[in-house]
Amino acid sequence: MPRVERLLSQLTLDEKLSLLHGAPDPASLGQAGHLPGVPRLGIPPLRLADGPAGVRVAAPATALPAPVLLASAFDPGLARRYGQVIGHEGRALGQDVLLSPMVNLLRTPYGGRDFETFTEDPLLAADLVAAEIRGIQDEGLIATVKHFALNNQEADRERVDVRVDEQTLHEVELRGFEAAVEAGVGCVMGAYNKVDGTYACENAHLLTDILRDRWGFTGWVMTDWSAAHSTGPALRAGLDMEMPDGTYFGAALKAAVERGEVPEAYVDRAVRRILTVRERFGHLDETPRPVRDAAAGAAVALEVAKAGAVLLRNENGTLPLRAGGSLAVIGASADYPFVSGGGSAHVVSAGAESPLAALRRRLGEVAYALGEDLFGKAIPDAGFDSEGQRVEAGWVHEGSLAGDGEERTFVLHYTGSPVSRPDVLLDGEELFPQAPGWGEYFVGGLTTTAPDGLNVRRATRRLAPGPHTLRITAHEAQLFRLRHITAATRARDVAEAAEAARAAEQVVLFAYEDASESLDRATLALPGNQERLIEAVTAANPRTTVVLNTSSATAMPWLARTGAVLQMYYPGQEGAAATAAVLTGDCDAGGRLTQTFPVDDAHHPVAGDARRYPGTDGVVAYTEGVHAGYRWYDAQGVRPLFSFGHGLSYTTFAYTGLAVRADGRGGVEAEFTVVNTGARDGVDIPQVYVGPSPDVRVAQAVRVLAGYRRIALKAGERRRVRIGVAARTLSSWDPGAGGWVLGTGARTVWVGASAGELRLTAEVVVRPVAPVRGR
């Protein structure tokens, strides 16, 4: 590219290096990263924003539903429009690069960032990430696929060494990244973790052998934030940009070049890659930026939230809600909108309605009970105003609290930055110690901010009977509150909720689980007192719908006592309206699970094996091999709570007339009829699965998702559906052959409503063809 080569020839070494690492932004917009550019040559600054579910800057942006909810729609076309909203707003909000999408697979249900990615299935992940990237880049914003590779957990993410065999690496984890490259993604973000002993951001096998030599990637590779560990080795391996600063690619790289340890040609290579992408997107010129279209963004956010809503259970016509029937709404997240998870996925929304308000707007009079207190109640013996105390720097309170042998959760509310809280010492021990690094900024999306905007932190202690010393010291002028949640306050909240449920004809109970980057979940159980709350409410009124605003799979020992369960994940700024629309039947529940829900903590692919998760001696081993997600349940004969692909409709569908034939290109085509056999219009997502090849000698799954189709049918309507299965989907990675091998011979094909509900079956013979490339 002549312009890039001309610029490269004019840049000094210092200027080149300034393009390879982050630096403070003198005019920060609240984005994640910044590079200053080279004004004398007309190279503008580069701004990089987080954005799995919208553009994360200081200004308001459309808070879209979490990617896992988007994925539940099984609709690549919708994923592209989701990307277009982010791409348009990113450019309008002064950004050049989006640090998204994330395509790491859902390997463990405990993953703190499970809501930020799509699915446990490689095919679905590949389809969706490619579509979203095209949407983002349609609008001129450079997309960054992340985290390359195998960053499937937050536990010990900055050090853990992931060990994986070659077949599993290519068939399971890398398929989504390869699809991103094929879609033309501009950037790839390296992961924190090691892969087979080498940090991902200096792993030449990943960054050069696979990414560039095998896949032909021509963009640039950046680190995750502070994920660099070397200078020369990382640059040689294929890393191009260090973020957010220049610890390794700043003065250290300059010194290495000047000493002759690192040839300047490697610096030139990295600069060339970065400038080439920026030139491709027109970012080296002063081009006008679009104006943010809040209404268009909100419309897509609403459409996605409705399309991805997954109805897990619906007994005796519990849903849709009966018009005119009295309704009680219960739960903290009913009256306090749960928009998004925490960490880099948290978007500053212009505003979001609560589900309670949306239901009242739709249905009129609705009773409400808190049920589960998130923010605490006043401490009667605190010795200061625990409902809110304005203090100056240096203010000190010394007093005591009476213990009764019961467990108590202390809840601190405070103004200022997340790290500016007062010291609170109970018996000389800090109740709310500061988390290291960025931990204080990545702590949750619902429970860490009070309704009036104050920061919130929690700590649970069992106080022995007798007095306990309390000392509070403020370090700046601020408002703070110290509240508590006790066994007695919990019991009162549950009793009030049960009474409200008993007095109503139908109940909607909102339950939550608040996930965030940097921290994995400890259990599949709902946090706090919610299981007891659900048990009490369903005992009072079996016509109870539980709405789950959770990040991932949830254990449900209370399931059989409910009337219905609706999975809404983190539904974005329009989540209240979408939830109300589904609950009242204004639209069908259009989503299906993109992950298997286990029965409990003991029955899932990484349960009971610390080496699989969270790792032992700093090593995580993917010994499940290609049997990821639903494939493991099939291979082990373990029955899940809900299967991959599961989701109910307000109508019913029948499948008939399956015909399968080879397409002559190594793939197959499945054709069948779908009939809406119910009395309502509805949405169905029939899925095609394919069994193993008798001619392939490497490990194979019992069956894999091979295709799917989202369709809307009117009551009584029938439609003939044709789904193509690509040769890549019928192929296995053979380490001995060093590539993909088509799975020839007789293959079983199933059509079903989920991986656990297969309704039609047929066989087809796949015959050898010339080698194919691509997905």
C-alpha positions as a printed Julia matrix, in Angstrom:
775×3 Matrix{Float64}:
   0.0     0.0    0.0
   1.89    3.08  -1.24
   0.57    5.48   1.4
   1.46    3.18   4.27
   4.96    2.56   2.9
   5.47    6.31   2.43
   4.45    7.01   6.01
   6.61    4.19   7.29
   9.65    5.63   5.54
   9.06    9.04   7.16
   8.54    7.86  10.74
  11.34    8.1   13.29
  11.94    5.17  15.61
  10.26    7.03  18.48
   7.23    7.76  16.33
   7.0     4.15  15.22
   7.08    2.99  18.8
   4.35    5.47  19.78
   2.06    3.59  17.39
   2.76    0.26  19.09
   1.64    0.91  22.65
  -1.0     2.75  24.63
  -0.57    6.08  26.37
  -2.68    8.46  28.5
  -5.32   10.37  26.56
  -5.2    14.15  27.11
  -8.84   14.38  26.02
 -10.17   11.09  27.36
 -13.69   10.06  26.47
 -13.64    7.36  29.11
 -12.56    4.68  26.66
 -10.29    1.75  27.45
  -7.22    2.76  25.45
  -5.51    5.48  23.43
  -2.52    5.92  21.12
  -1.45    9.49  20.34
  -0.79    9.27  16.6
   1.84   11.34  14.76
   0.52   14.86  14.11
   3.38   15.98  11.87
   2.5    13.23   9.36
  -1.24   13.54   9.73
  -1.64   10.22  11.55
  -4.56   10.8   13.95
  -4.89    9.39  17.47
  -6.41    5.95  17.93
  -9.09    5.36  20.55
 -10.19    1.91  21.66
 -13.4     1.18  23.57
 -14.75   -1.89  25.31
 -18.0    -3.06  23.87
 -19.32   -6.63  24.06
 -22.85   -5.25  24.61
 -22.49   -1.64  23.51
 -19.81    1.04  23.47
 -18.3     1.49  26.93
 -17.27    5.13  27.28
 -18.22    7.87  29.74
 -21.07    9.07  27.51
 -24.43    7.3   27.21
 -24.69    4.56  24.6
 -27.21    1.89  23.71
 -26.93   -0.86  26.33
 -27.66   -3.92  24.23
 -28.56   -7.32  25.65
 -25.62   -9.51  26.64
 -24.1   -11.48  23.74
 -25.3   -14.77  25.24
 -28.88  -13.47  24.93
 -28.21  -12.36  21.35
 -26.87  -15.84  20.61
 -30.04  -17.42  22.0
 -31.93  -16.05  19.0
 -29.91  -18.35  16.68
 -30.03  -15.57  14.08
 -26.83  -14.4   12.32
 -28.81  -11.67  10.55
 -29.82  -10.21  13.89
 -26.21  -10.51  15.09
 -25.14   -8.39  12.13
 -27.64   -5.66  13.01
 -26.49   -5.84  16.64
 -22.98   -5.22  15.36
 -24.15   -2.35  13.18
 -25.6    -0.54  16.2
 -22.29   -0.84  18.04
 -20.28    0.12  14.96
 -22.37    3.21  14.28
 -22.35    4.35  17.91
 -18.64    3.64  18.31
 -17.8     5.99  15.47
 -20.34    8.56  16.7
 -18.79    8.46  20.19
 -15.3     9.18  18.92
 -13.95    5.64  18.86
 -11.88    3.87  16.22
 -11.5     0.32  17.55
 -13.98   -1.87  19.41
 -12.52   -4.41  21.83
 -15.14   -6.97  20.88
 -16.62   -9.46  20.07
 -15.57  -12.21  22.45
 -15.81  -15.7   20.96
 -14.19  -17.93  23.6
 -16.48  -20.9   24.15
 -18.58  -21.52  27.23
 -16.46  -24.31  28.68
 -17.34  -23.97  32.37
 -20.67  -22.73  33.73
 -18.72  -20.81  36.37
 -17.0   -18.49  33.89
 -17.32  -14.89  35.04
 -17.54  -13.67  31.45
 -19.88  -16.35  30.11
 -22.5   -13.68  29.45
 -20.04  -11.76  27.23
 -19.66  -14.55  24.72
 -22.05  -16.68  22.69
 -22.2   -20.41  23.18
 -20.61  -23.77  23.94
 -20.94  -24.83  20.28
 -18.19  -24.03  17.72
 -20.48  -23.8   14.67
 -22.94  -21.4   16.25
 -20.08  -19.32  17.66
 -18.48  -19.09  14.21
 -21.7   -18.02  12.51
 -22.51  -15.34  15.07
 -19.05  -13.84  15.49
 -18.63  -13.52  11.73
 -22.01  -11.8   11.38
 -21.41   -9.4   14.26
 -17.97   -8.45  12.97
 -19.39   -7.69   9.54
 -22.0    -5.49  11.2
 -19.47   -3.59  13.31
 -17.12   -3.04  10.41
 -19.94   -2.13   7.99
 -20.08    1.12   9.99
 -16.36    1.85   9.84
 -15.42    0.73  13.35
 -12.55   -1.76  13.56
 -13.59   -4.93  15.4
 -11.29   -6.93  17.67
 -11.98  -10.63  18.17
 -10.88  -11.87  21.58
  -9.31  -13.54  23.56
  -6.91  -15.53  21.39
  -6.92  -18.2   22.67
  -8.39  -20.53  25.32
  -9.32  -17.78  27.8
 -12.34  -19.77  28.98
 -12.19  -18.91  32.68
 -11.42  -15.93  34.89
  -9.88  -17.99  37.69
  -6.11  -17.37  37.6
  -6.57  -16.03  34.06
  -3.36  -14.0   34.03
  -1.09  -16.97  34.77
  -2.85  -20.26  34.12
  -1.26  -22.58  31.57
  -3.88  -24.2   29.32
  -2.93  -27.61  27.96
  -4.94  -28.82  25.0
  -4.41  -31.38  22.25
  -4.15  -30.2   18.65
  -7.46  -31.69  17.51
  -9.43  -30.08  20.33
  -7.72  -26.74  19.77
  -8.73  -26.59  16.11
 -12.15  -28.24  16.25
 -13.5   -26.63  19.39
 -11.82  -23.38  20.41
 -10.38  -21.97  17.19
 -13.32  -22.32  14.85
 -14.85  -19.01  15.95
 -11.54  -17.17  15.6
 -11.0   -18.58  12.13
 -14.5   -17.42  11.15
 -13.64  -13.95  12.44
 -10.57  -13.85  10.21
 -12.63  -14.98   7.23
 -15.08  -12.16   7.99
 -12.23   -9.65   7.69
 -11.75   -8.7   11.33
  -9.21   -5.91  11.71
  -7.72   -6.85  15.08
  -7.12   -9.86  17.26
  -6.61   -9.54  21.02
  -4.21  -11.99  22.63
  -5.29  -13.7   25.84
  -3.79  -13.42  29.32
  -3.2   -17.12  29.82
  -0.45  -19.41  28.63
  -1.08  -22.03  25.97
   1.03  -25.16  26.29
   3.6   -23.34  28.41
   3.9   -20.05  26.48
   1.94  -16.87  27.13
  -0.65  -16.35  24.41
   0.68  -12.85  23.6
   4.09  -14.26  22.71
   3.01  -17.63  21.37
   4.39  -17.93  17.84
   2.39  -21.07  17.1
  -0.84  -19.14  17.71
   0.11  -15.7   16.42
   2.09  -16.71  13.34
   1.77  -20.39  12.43
  -2.03  -20.51  12.81
  -3.3   -16.95  12.66
  -1.2   -15.62   9.8
   0.34  -18.55   7.92
  -2.64  -20.93   8.02
  -5.55  -18.46   8.1
  -4.0   -15.54   6.23
  -4.79  -12.85   8.82
  -3.48   -9.44   7.7
  -4.62   -7.22  10.58
  -2.83   -6.47  13.83
  -2.57   -8.31  17.15
  -2.81   -6.43  20.45
  -2.48   -7.6   24.02
  -5.24   -7.79  26.5
  -4.67   -5.05  29.08
  -1.26   -5.66  30.7
  -0.99   -9.11  29.12
   2.49   -8.56  27.65
   5.4   -10.39  29.26
   8.36   -9.67  27.01
   9.77   -7.37  24.36
  11.77   -9.2   21.69
  10.09  -12.61  22.02
   6.59  -11.12  21.82
   7.38   -8.91  18.82
   9.05  -11.77  16.94
   6.17  -14.12  17.75
   3.68  -11.8   16.06
   2.44   -9.34  18.68
   2.04   -5.83  17.24
   0.58   -3.63  19.99
   0.9    -3.5   23.76
  -1.97   -2.09  25.81
  -2.62   -0.01  27.82
   0.94    1.29  28.14
   4.49    0.76  26.9
   6.08   -1.37  29.59
   7.6    -3.69  26.97
   7.01   -1.91  23.64
   8.11    1.57  24.77
  11.55    2.4   26.15
  12.44   -1.29  26.5
  11.83   -1.93  22.8
  13.74    1.21  21.78
  16.72    0.07  23.82
  16.54   -3.43  22.33
  16.54   -2.0   18.79
  19.41    0.37  19.52
  21.46   -2.48  21.01
  20.81   -4.61  17.95
  18.91   -7.23  19.92
  15.71   -6.66  17.93
  15.95   -5.75  14.22
  13.99   -2.6   13.4
  12.34   -4.63  10.63
  10.16   -6.25  13.29
   9.05   -2.81  14.46
   8.32   -1.85  10.86
   6.3    -5.02  10.37
   4.06   -4.2   13.33
   3.62   -0.55  12.32
   2.82   -1.6    8.74
   0.1    -3.96   9.94
  -1.52   -1.29  12.12
  -1.39    1.45   9.51
  -2.66   -0.88   6.79
  -5.82   -1.64   8.78
  -6.32    2.02   9.64
  -5.94    2.93   5.97
  -8.39    0.18   4.99
 -11.03    1.74   7.23
 -10.29    5.3    6.17
  -9.01    6.23   9.63
  -5.89    8.0    8.35
  -8.07   10.76   6.97
 -10.28   13.26   8.77
 -13.64   11.78   7.84
 -16.91   13.05   9.33
 -18.34   10.91  12.1
 -22.01    9.92  12.2
 -24.51   11.15  14.76
 -25.69    8.65  17.35
 -29.2     7.37  16.64
 -30.54    6.48  20.08
 -33.96    5.43  18.79
 -32.52    3.01  16.24
 -30.25    1.5   18.88
 -33.12    1.07  21.3
 -35.22   -0.63  18.64
 -32.53   -3.23  17.99
 -31.96   -3.7   21.73
 -35.67   -4.45  22.18
 -35.78   -6.81  19.21
 -32.76   -8.78  20.44
 -34.09   -9.08  23.99
 -37.41  -10.45  22.75
 -35.83  -12.74  20.16
 -33.41  -14.26  22.69
 -35.86  -14.8   25.57
 -35.8   -18.52  26.45
 -38.89  -20.09  27.98
 -37.47  -23.02  29.93
 -40.65  -24.28  31.55
 -44.37  -23.55  31.22
 -46.78  -25.8   33.08
 -50.58  -25.6   32.95
 -50.59  -22.48  30.82
 -48.88  -20.36  33.47
 -47.69  -18.07  30.68
 -48.75  -15.88  29.05
 -50.1   -14.07  32.1
 -53.87  -14.1   32.31
 -55.41  -10.76  31.44
 -57.42   -9.4   34.34
 -55.9   -11.81  36.86
 -54.33  -10.17  39.91
 -50.54  -10.19  39.78
 -47.82   -9.97  42.4
 -44.3    -9.1   41.29
 -41.46  -10.07  43.61
 -37.71   -9.56  43.68
 -35.15   -6.78  43.94
 -34.29   -6.97  40.24
 -37.97   -6.4   39.42
 -37.87   -2.86  40.76
 -34.23   -2.13  39.88
 -33.39   -2.71  36.2
 -30.68   -5.29  35.59
 -29.16   -4.0   32.37
 -25.76   -5.67  32.05
 -23.02   -7.56  33.79
 -19.99   -5.9   35.3
 -16.49   -5.17  34.11
 -15.64   -4.17  30.57
 -19.13   -5.19  29.42
 -20.89   -2.54  31.5
 -22.33    0.23  29.32
 -23.42    3.68  30.48
 -27.06    3.62  29.42
 -29.12    6.76  28.92
 -31.78    5.12  31.06
 -33.6     1.86  31.62
 -37.06    1.08  32.92
 -37.63   -1.5   35.64
 -39.64   -4.65  34.83
 -42.12   -3.68  37.53
 -42.77   -0.34  35.82
 -43.12   -2.04  32.43
 -45.63   -4.56  33.79
 -47.63   -1.83  35.52
 -47.68    0.17  32.32
 -48.91   -2.9   30.46
 -51.3    -4.4   33.05
 -52.25   -1.61  35.44
 -52.39   -2.39  39.16
 -49.65   -4.8   40.22
 -48.66   -5.66  43.8
 -44.95   -5.68  44.67
 -42.78   -7.23  47.4
 -39.0    -6.97  47.73
 -38.31  -10.59  48.67
 -34.51  -10.38  48.49
 -32.82   -7.25  49.84
 -29.75   -6.15  47.85
 -28.87   -2.95  49.64
 -29.52   -3.51  53.35
 -31.48   -1.91  56.13
 -30.47    0.59  58.81
 -28.35   -0.72  61.7
 -30.24    0.32  64.83
 -27.23    0.26  67.19
 -24.67    1.77  64.79
 -24.03    4.93  66.82
 -24.21    7.09  63.69
 -26.7     7.68  60.91
 -26.42    4.39  58.99
 -29.03    5.65  56.51
 -26.59    8.27  55.25
 -23.75   10.24  56.81
 -22.01   13.18  55.15
 -18.42   13.41  56.36
 -15.2    15.3   55.74
 -11.73   13.85  55.23
 -10.37   12.58  58.53
 -13.78   11.9   60.08
 -13.58    8.97  62.51
 -16.3     7.0   64.24
 -15.51    4.59  67.07
 -18.27    2.48  68.52
 -19.49   -1.06  68.97
 -22.03   -3.51  67.59
 -23.8    -6.27  69.49
 -23.36   -9.77  68.1
 -25.96  -12.5   68.49
 -24.15  -15.49  66.98
 -25.96  -15.05  63.66
 -24.49  -14.36  60.24
 -24.82  -10.76  59.1
 -24.1    -9.11  55.72
 -22.77   -5.57  55.96
 -23.51   -3.3   53.0
 -21.42   -0.16  52.47
 -22.69    2.62  50.18
 -20.39    5.53  49.29
 -19.83    8.35  46.81
 -16.7     8.93  44.76
 -14.67    6.47  42.73
 -14.89    2.72  43.43
 -11.58    2.89  45.34
 -12.43    5.93  47.48
 -14.39    4.19  50.18
 -13.82    4.77  53.9
 -12.01    2.21  56.04
 -14.45    0.07  58.04
 -12.75   -2.04  60.7
 -14.74   -4.65  62.62
 -12.73   -5.98  65.58
  -9.66   -4.48  63.92
 -10.18   -6.25  60.59
 -11.03   -4.35  57.39
 -14.51   -5.38  56.29
 -14.13   -4.14  52.72
 -10.49   -4.59  51.61
  -9.52   -3.18  48.22
  -9.31   -5.7   45.39
  -5.94   -5.7   43.58
  -5.34   -4.24  40.14
  -8.51   -3.47  38.19
 -10.59   -5.64  40.5
 -12.52   -2.74  42.04
 -13.75   -1.7   38.62
 -14.83   -5.2   37.59
 -17.15   -6.26  40.38
 -20.66   -6.56  38.95
 -23.4    -4.83  37.06
 -26.41   -4.94  39.43
 -25.42   -5.32  43.05
 -22.49   -2.9   43.18
 -24.39    0.3   42.45
 -27.3     1.5   44.57
 -30.44    2.9   42.92
 -29.25    6.43  43.74
 -25.86    5.81  42.12
 -23.67    5.21  45.18
 -21.02    2.49  44.99
 -21.86   -0.63  47.0
 -19.67   -3.28  48.6
 -20.68   -6.25  50.78
 -19.08   -8.39  53.47
 -20.59  -11.27  55.42
 -19.47  -12.13  58.95
 -20.8   -14.26  61.79
 -20.73  -12.14  64.95
 -20.3   -14.07  68.19
 -22.57  -13.02  71.06
 -21.32   -9.89  72.8
 -19.88   -6.5   71.8
 -17.7    -5.98  68.73
 -15.63   -2.88  68.01
 -16.4    -0.78  64.95
 -14.08    1.94  63.63
 -14.8     3.96  60.48
 -12.35    6.43  58.95
 -13.18    8.64  55.97
 -10.34    9.78  53.69
 -12.29   12.34  51.7
 -15.48   14.34  51.86
 -18.28   11.98  50.9
 -21.65   10.52  51.66
 -21.65    6.98  52.99
 -24.13    4.52  54.44
 -23.46    1.35  56.39
 -26.41   -1.02  56.43
 -26.9    -4.69  57.13
 -28.9    -7.75  56.14
 -29.6   -10.26  58.91
 -31.45  -13.53  59.32
 -34.32  -11.59  60.81
 -34.53   -9.03  57.98
 -34.35  -11.85  55.41
 -37.14  -13.73  57.15
 -39.35  -10.63  57.16
 -38.69  -10.01  53.45
 -39.55  -13.61  52.54
 -42.69  -13.57  54.71
 -43.92  -10.36  53.05
 -43.25  -11.86  49.6
 -45.1   -15.07  50.43
 -48.06  -13.06  51.71
 -48.15  -11.01  48.49
 -48.0   -14.23  46.45
 -50.8   -15.81  48.46
 -53.05  -12.81  47.83
 -52.53  -12.84  44.05
 -53.81  -15.11  41.3
 -50.42  -15.2   39.56
 -46.86  -14.28  40.49
 -43.75  -13.2   38.64
 -40.59  -13.54  40.72
 -37.36  -12.0   39.41
 -34.15  -13.76  40.44
 -30.62  -12.6   39.73
 -26.97  -13.59  39.64
 -24.46  -10.8   39.16
 -21.34  -11.76  37.18
 -18.33   -9.76  36.12
 -14.96   -9.96  34.49
 -12.04  -11.06  36.71
 -14.1   -13.32  38.99
 -15.64  -16.73  38.34
 -18.76  -17.96  40.08
 -18.37  -20.36  43.0
 -21.6   -22.28  42.47
 -24.55  -22.73  40.11
 -26.95  -21.89  42.93
 -28.63  -18.5   43.02
 -26.87  -16.15  45.46
 -28.19  -14.87  48.76
 -31.52  -16.01  50.12
 -33.18  -16.49  46.73
 -33.65  -20.25  46.83
 -35.54  -19.96  50.12
 -37.52  -17.07  48.67
 -38.56  -19.12  45.63
 -39.52  -22.07  47.83
 -41.69  -19.87  50.04
 -43.37  -18.05  47.16
 -44.09  -21.18  45.1
 -45.49  -22.86  48.21
 -47.83  -19.9   48.63
 -48.77  -19.78  44.94
 -47.8   -22.54  42.48
 -48.77  -20.29  39.59
 -45.38  -18.55  39.89
 -43.12  -17.62  37.0
 -39.44  -17.2   37.82
 -37.6   -14.77  35.55
 -33.85  -15.37  35.61
 -31.47  -12.47  35.07
 -28.34  -14.58  35.31
 -25.07  -14.8   33.43
 -25.06  -18.49  32.65
 -26.51  -21.84  33.69
 -28.32  -21.99  37.03
 -29.15  -24.95  39.26
 -32.87  -25.15  40.01
 -33.72  -27.47  42.9
 -36.99  -25.51  43.12
 -37.92  -26.07  39.44
 -40.73  -28.61  39.91
 -42.65  -26.25  42.2
 -42.76  -23.41  39.65
 -45.35  -22.76  36.99
 -42.89  -21.3   34.49
 -39.26  -20.23  34.15
 -38.1   -17.55  31.72
 -34.38  -17.1   31.05
 -33.6   -13.45  30.2
 -29.86  -13.29  31.04
 -28.77   -9.6   31.12
 -31.32   -8.05  28.76
 -29.98   -4.53  28.18
 -31.73   -1.2   28.45
 -34.93   -2.44  26.8
 -35.0    -5.59  28.88
 -38.01   -4.53  30.94
 -40.18   -3.91  27.9
 -39.01   -7.16  26.29
 -39.66   -9.17  29.45
 -43.13   -7.7   29.81
 -43.88   -8.44  26.15
 -42.95  -12.1   26.55
 -44.7   -12.54  29.91
 -47.96  -11.1   28.6
 -47.81  -12.94  25.27
 -47.41   -9.83  23.12
 -44.65  -11.85  21.44
 -43.48  -15.44  21.54
 -40.45  -16.48  23.56
 -38.12  -16.68  20.6
 -34.86  -17.99  22.08
 -33.18  -21.35  22.63
 -30.33  -22.22  25.0
 -26.85  -21.92  23.54
 -25.43  -23.8   26.52
 -26.41  -26.9   28.44
 -27.83  -26.3   31.92
 -26.53  -28.92  34.38
 -28.67  -30.33  37.16
 -26.18  -29.26  39.81
 -22.53  -28.55  40.59
 -21.59  -32.24  40.41
 -22.81  -33.05  36.9
 -21.15  -31.02  34.14
 -18.02  -31.34  31.97
 -15.53  -29.84  34.44
 -17.1   -31.07  37.69
 -15.03  -33.09  40.11
 -11.73  -32.69  38.27
  -9.65  -29.77  39.52
  -7.16  -30.23  36.69
  -9.94  -29.5   34.2
 -11.12  -26.55  36.26
  -9.92  -24.34  37.88
  -6.55  -26.04  37.44
  -3.87  -27.55  39.64
  -0.32  -26.27  40.06
  -1.11  -23.49  37.59
  -2.22  -25.85  34.81
  -5.67  -26.41  33.29
  -5.99  -29.49  31.08
  -8.77  -29.77  28.49
  -8.94  -33.52  28.94
 -12.56  -33.61  27.81
 -11.1   -33.2   24.33
 -13.62  -32.62  21.56
 -16.48  -33.53  23.94
 -17.27  -29.93  24.89
 -20.66  -28.77  26.13
 -23.6   -30.96  25.08
 -21.16  -33.41  23.46
 -19.89  -34.35  26.94
 -23.42  -35.08  28.19
 -24.0   -37.35  25.18
 -20.63  -39.11  25.58
 -21.08  -39.65  29.33
 -24.79  -40.41  29.28
 -25.46  -37.63  31.79
 -28.92  -36.07  31.75
 -28.85  -32.28  32.04
 -31.46  -30.02  33.55
 -32.02  -28.41  30.14
 -30.36  -29.44  26.89
 -28.47  -27.26  24.47
 -31.01  -25.79  22.05
 -33.94  -26.14  24.46
 -36.65  -23.52  24.54
 -40.44  -23.55  24.54
 -42.95  -21.56  22.54
 -46.51  -20.46  23.23
 -47.51  -22.76  20.39
 -46.38  -26.24  19.28
 -44.47  -27.48  16.25
 -44.22  -30.8   14.44
 -41.44  -31.98  12.09
 -42.09  -34.4    9.23
 -40.69  -35.66   5.94
 -36.92  -35.6    6.48
 -34.9   -36.08   3.29
 -31.11  -35.91   3.3
 -28.75  -35.94   0.31
 -25.1   -35.3   -0.42
 -24.44  -31.98  -2.15
 -21.46  -33.18  -4.23
 -19.05  -30.81  -2.45
 -18.46  -32.86   0.66
 -21.48  -31.44   2.42
 -25.09  -32.55   2.75
 -28.52  -30.97   2.62
 -31.34  -31.78   5.03
 -34.89  -30.95   4.01
 -37.98  -31.35   6.19
 -41.38  -29.79   6.93
 -42.18  -27.74  10.03
 -45.84  -27.31  11.0
 -47.23  -24.92  13.59
 -49.75  -27.26  15.2
 -51.01  -24.78  17.79
 -53.51  -21.95  17.9
 -50.99  -19.1   18.11
 -48.36  -17.64  15.82
 -44.9   -18.56  17.03
 -41.16  -18.91  16.51
 -39.32  -22.19  16.12
 -35.63  -23.04  15.73
 -35.28  -26.54  14.29
 -31.75  -27.9   14.61
 -29.82  -30.42  12.52
 -27.28  -32.72  14.18
 -24.85  -35.14  12.52
 -23.25  -38.28  13.93
 -19.68  -39.58  13.54
 -17.97  -40.9   10.43
 -16.98  -44.59  10.28
 -13.9   -43.68   8.23
 -12.23  -41.17  10.59
  -9.85  -42.54  13.21
  -9.56  -39.52  15.52
 -11.98  -38.83  18.38
 -15.49  -37.84  17.37
 -18.55  -36.65  19.23
 -21.76  -38.68  19.44
 -23.34  -35.85  17.44
 -22.62  -32.22  16.64
 -24.79  -29.28  15.69
 -24.58  -29.05  11.91
 -27.17  -26.4   11.08
 -30.27  -24.57  12.29
 -32.94  -22.18  11.07
 -35.0   -19.56  12.89
 -38.5   -19.43  11.44
 -41.76  -17.68  12.33
 -44.95  -19.54  11.47
 -48.56  -18.46  11.78
 -51.01  -20.78  13.5
 -51.54  -23.83  11.26
 -48.83  -22.8    8.8
 -46.41  -25.37   7.37
 -43.11  -24.72   5.67
 -40.52  -26.85   3.9
 -37.1   -26.03   5.37
 -33.75  -26.76   3.75
 -30.57  -26.59   5.82
 -27.14  -27.07   4.29
 -24.33  -28.76   6.2
 -20.87  -27.65   5.07
 -17.99  -30.03   4.44
 -16.06  -28.38   7.28
 -18.77  -29.37   9.74
 -18.48  -32.98   8.54
 -14.68  -32.89   8.9
 -12.31  -33.64  11.77
  -8.88  -32.21  12.49
  -6.32  -34.97  12.03
  -2.97  -34.14  13.7
  -1.3   -36.88  11.68
  -2.45  -35.31   8.42
  -1.84  -31.79   9.73
  -5.28  -30.58   8.67
  -8.95  -31.23   8.14
 -10.13  -34.66   6.99
 -13.62  -35.11   5.57
 -15.71  -37.63   7.51
 -16.83  -39.92   4.71
 -19.13  -42.92   4.82
 -22.61  -43.36   6.27
 -23.53  -40.46   8.57
 -26.63  -40.25  10.74
 -28.57  -37.0   10.53
 -31.1   -35.9   13.15
 -33.57  -33.04  13.22
 -34.72  -31.91  16.62
 -35.99  -29.15  18.86
 -32.82  -29.43  20.97
 -29.82  -31.69  21.46
 -31.98  -33.67  23.86
 -35.16  -33.78  21.78
 -34.35  -35.38  18.42
 -37.49  -36.08  16.41
 -36.43  -37.2   12.92
 -33.52  -39.28  11.73
 -32.03  -40.38   8.41
 -28.75  -41.62   6.95
 -26.66  -40.18   4.15
 -23.42  -41.38   2.57
 -20.69  -38.75   2.38
 -18.23  -39.45  -0.44
 -14.65  -38.19  -0.82
 -14.11  -34.91  -2.67
 -11.14  -32.68  -3.41
  -9.73  -30.99  -0.27
 -11.71  -27.91   0.82
 -10.64  -24.82   2.73
 -12.66  -22.51   4.91
 -15.62  -23.15   7.14
